[in-house]
Amino acid sequence: MQDGPVEDERHVDLERCRRIRWIAWIIKNGDASDHVPVFPQERGREDSWVLWLYGEEYAVILWRRRDYYLLKTAFMVKPHKKQEFERDWQKHRGQKG
């Protein structure tokens, strides 16, 4: 689990590494728990879904394929991303209700 925009200059992100076991729990408990909302990520043509453990500011992003989901990434949510997730989550909740 690395961080940084340039592949050759990336460094190991120990905070991401410490949370790697959270990924399976979040996937198993997404939408079944009030603590892990699931909503589509409105970005480009990819069919991506966010599973957001908002109490811990941690997110798992999945790509939806025809018959399965594929793990895209998981990361600590920074303030600018939190605002984006809040907007997408509220929009999705409005469409469901």
Protein Blocks (a to p, Z undefined) as FASTA:
>chain_A
ZZdjblklgccdfklmmmmmmmmmmmmmgokacklccddddehjbdcdddddfknopacd
ddddfkbccdfbdcdddfklmmmmmmmmmmmmmmmZZ
